[in-house]
Amino acid sequence: MDACANKIELARSFRGRSVRRMFAQISPRYDLMNRLMSAGQDLRWRRLTVQAAGLRPGDLLLDVAAGTGDVARVARTLIPDLRVVAADFSLEMMRVGRNKARAGRRGGQRARPEDWAGADTYILPFPSERFDAVTSAFLLRNLDDPLAALREQVRVLKPAGRLVALDATPPPANRVRPLVNFYLGRFCPLLGGLVAGQPEAYRYLPNSIANFRRPEGLVTLFREASLQQVHYRPLMLGTAAIVVGTRPAEQ
């Protein structure tokens, strides 16, 4: 491995540890904060993400950076007999998710349980061409090398399978942008301090969004990862997007 590659790996490792610590700190209130910050829209976005994956009964879904498992739970609710692997590198987030799943079963929910897997998004511990679809929610903007992560997701995706990513994106340059920036930069940290006791974690949020790509840039990234039929759906005044791509049937 050359010096440049070593620097890239060190940067990934340092940022990965920082992001992991942050998610461990906010894991107890992560779901509540998502509901509050999105005005209750984030579950609808996750449902749209699952629908965009084109899954059928009996398919196998991998949800990367699954967090507390919201996408997995939505997917199991929507699609009968769906098999789901929820993968994340934060044990604390997954622990919250598993506890929620147990509480749901005690409450009479009969949805098939998901499988949980500790996983680094750059080196997924799964064989190639294993999954019918791969989803992620709010993952890519946290990565130093999102293209490498996408290529790894494509590796485990079956030919003709869909890869779907939901993420927050910089607001478009219009009259709404100052309001969005104020909301993200001032209100979210205040809310994060009051609700989660972690204002610094929610100061990270606007920075990660501001330094991320617009949806058109994500489309380019998907194509660089060898995905086809790439398109996106803007959400919430252009402050979030669902990007969809299909692995070629023959490679």
C-alpha positions in Angstrom: 0.0 0.0 0.0 1.5 3.4 -1.0 1.7 6.5 1.2 -1.4 8.1 -0.4 -3.4 5.0 0.3 -2.1 4.9 3.9 -3.3 8.5 4.4 -6.7 7.7 3.1 -7.1 4.7 5.4 -5.9 6.8 8.4 -8.5 9.5 7.5 -11.2 6.9 7.2 -10.2 5.3 10.5 -10.1 8.7 12.4 -13.4 9.9 11.1 -15.0 6.5 11.5 -14.1 6.5 15.2 -15.4 10.0 15.7 -18.7 9.3 14.0 -19.1 6.0 15.9 -18.6 7.8 19.2 -21.1 10.5 18.2 -23.8 7.9 17.3 -23.1 6.0 20.5 -23.7 9.2 22.5 -27.0 10.0 20.8 -28.4 6.5 20.3 -30.9 6.7 23.2 -32.7 9.7 21.7 -31.7 9.2 18.0 -35.2 8.1 16.8 -36.9 10.9 18.7 -34.6 13.5 17.3 -35.2 12.3 13.8 -38.9 12.6 14.2 -38.6 16.1 15.7 -36.0 17.5 13.2 -38.0 16.2 10.2 -41.4 17.2 11.5 -42.3 13.5 11.5 -41.4 13.0 7.9 -38.5 10.7 8.3 -40.5 7.5 8.5 -42.4 8.4 5.3 -39.0 9.0 3.6 -37.9 5.5 4.8 -41.1 4.0 3.4 -40.4 5.7 0.1 -36.8 4.4 0.2 -38.1 0.8 0.7 -40.7 1.2 -2.1 -38.0 2.5 -4.5 -36.0 -0.7 -3.9 -38.6 -2.8 -5.9 -38.6 -5.7 -3.4 -40.8 -8.7 -3.7 -42.0 -11.3 -1.1 -39.1 -13.6 -0.1 -36.4 -11.2 -1.3 -33.3 -10.5 0.8 -32.6 -6.9 1.7 -29.4 -5.4 3.2 -29.8 -2.1 5.0 -26.4 -0.5 5.5 -25.9 1.9 8.4 -29.2 0.6 9.8 -28.9 2.4 13.1 -31.9 1.4 15.2 -33.5 -0.5 12.4 -36.2 1.9 11.2 -35.8 1.0 7.5 -35.7 -2.7 8.3 -39.0 -2.4 10.3 -40.7 -0.4 7.6 -39.6 -2.9 5.0 -40.9 -5.9 6.9 -44.2 -4.2 7.4 -44.6 -3.4 3.7 -43.4 -6.6 2.1 -44.6 -10.1 3.2 -41.9 -12.7 4.0 -39.1 -10.2 3.3 -35.7 -11.2 4.8 -33.7 -8.3 6.2 -30.1 -7.9 7.3 -29.6 -4.7 9.3 -25.9 -3.8 9.4 -24.2 -1.0 11.3 -20.9 -0.3 12.9 -22.4 1.2 16.1 -23.2 -1.5 18.7 -25.1 1.0 20.8 -27.4 1.9 17.9 -28.1 -1.7 17.2 -28.7 -2.4 20.8 -31.4 0.3 20.9 -32.9 -1.2 17.7 -33.0 -4.8 19.1 -34.7 -3.6 22.2 -37.3 -1.8 20.1 -37.9 -5.0 18.2 -38.3 -7.0 21.4 -40.8 -4.4 22.7 -42.7 -4.7 19.4 -43.0 -8.4 19.7 -44.2 -8.1 23.3 -46.8 -5.6 22.0 -48.1 -8.2 19.5 -46.3 -7.2 16.3 -45.8 -10.3 14.1 -43.4 -8.9 11.6 -40.5 -11.2 10.9 -37.4 -10.1 12.9 -34.4 -8.8 11.2 -30.9 -10.2 11.5 -28.3 -7.8 12.9 -24.7 -7.6 11.8 -21.8 -5.4 12.9 -20.2 -4.2 9.7 -17.9 -1.6 8.3 -19.5 0.0 5.2 -16.2 -0.1 3.3 -15.7 -3.9 3.9 -19.1 -5.6 4.2 -18.8 -9.1 5.6 -21.1 -10.7 3.0 -20.4 -12.7 -0.2 -20.7 -11.0 -3.6 -24.1 -10.9 -5.3 -25.9 -11.9 -2.2 -28.8 -9.3 -1.8 -31.8 -8.4 -4.0 -31.5 -4.8 -2.8 -29.3 -2.6 -0.7 -30.6 0.5 1.1 -29.0 3.1 3.4 -30.4 6.1 5.2 -28.3 9.1 6.1 -25.0 7.3 5.5 -23.1 8.7 2.6 -22.6 12.2 3.9 -20.8 10.8 6.9 -18.1 9.2 4.8 -14.8 10.4 3.5 -15.0 8.1 0.5 -18.7 7.5 -0.4 -17.7 6.1 -3.8 -15.8 3.3 -2.2 -18.8 2.5 0.0 -21.1 2.5 -3.0 -18.8 0.1 -4.9 -18.8 -2.2 -1.9 -22.6 -2.1 -1.8 -22.7 -2.9 -5.5 -20.4 -5.9 -4.9 -22.9 -7.6 -2.6 -25.9 -6.7 -4.8 -27.3 -9.2 -7.2 -27.3 -8.4 -10.9 -30.4 -6.2 -11.7 -30.8 -5.5 -8.0 -31.4 -1.9 -6.8 -29.3 0.3 -4.6 -31.2 3.1 -2.8 -29.8 5.8 -0.7 -31.7 8.4 1.4 -29.7 11.3 2.6 -29.9 15.0 3.6 -28.5 17.3 0.9 -27.5 21.0 0.8 -30.5 23.2 0.2 -30.9 24.7 -3.3 -29.8 28.3 -3.8 -33.2 30.0 -3.4 -35.1 32.2 -1.0 -35.7 29.2 1.4 -32.0 28.5 1.8 -31.3 31.0 4.6 -34.2 29.7 6.6 -33.0 26.1 6.2 -29.5 27.1 7.2 -30.8 28.9 10.3 -32.9 25.8 11.2 -29.9 23.5 10.8 -27.3 25.7 12.3 -29.2 27.2 15.2 -32.4 25.3 16.0 -31.1 21.7 15.6 -28.1 22.1 18.0 -30.5 23.7 20.5 -32.9 20.9 20.2 -30.1 18.4 20.4 -29.0 19.9 23.7 -32.5 19.9 25.2 -33.7 16.5 24.0 -30.5 14.4 23.6 -28.1 16.3 25.8 -25.7 16.4 22.9 -25.6 19.8 21.2 -22.2 19.2 19.6 -23.5 16.1 17.8 -26.2 18.2 16.2 -23.7 21.0 15.3 -22.0 18.3 13.2 -25.3 17.8 11.3 -25.3 21.1 9.4 -21.6 20.9 8.6 -22.0 17.4 7.2 -24.9 18.6 5.0 -23.2 21.8 3.9 -20.1 19.8 2.7 -22.1 17.1 1.0 -23.2 16.9 -2.6 -26.4 18.0 -4.2 -28.6 15.2 -5.6 -27.2 15.7 -9.1 -23.8 15.1 -7.7 -25.0 11.9 -6.1 -26.4 10.7 -9.4 -22.9 11.2 -10.8 -21.4 9.2 -7.9 -23.9 6.3 -8.5 -22.9 6.2 -12.1 -19.2 6.1 -11.2 -20.1 3.1 -9.0 -21.2 1.3 -12.2 -24.9 1.7 -11.5 -27.5 2.3 -14.3 -30.9 3.8 -14.6 -29.9 6.3 -11.9 -32.5 8.8 -10.8 -33.4 10.8 -7.7 -36.5 12.1 -5.9 -36.1 15.4 -4.0 -37.7 15.7 -0.5 -38.6 18.5 1.9 -37.9 21.5 -0.3 -34.8 19.9 -1.7 -33.1 19.4 1.6 -33.1 15.6 1.3 -33.2 13.1 -1.6 -33.7 9.5 -2.4 -31.2 8.3 -5.1 -31.8 5.0 -6.9 -29.6 3.0 -9.2 -29.6 -0.6 -10.6 -26.7 -2.9 -10.9 -26.4 -4.1 -14.6 -27.8 -7.5 -15.3 -24.5 -8.5 -16.9 -21.1 -7.3 -15.8 
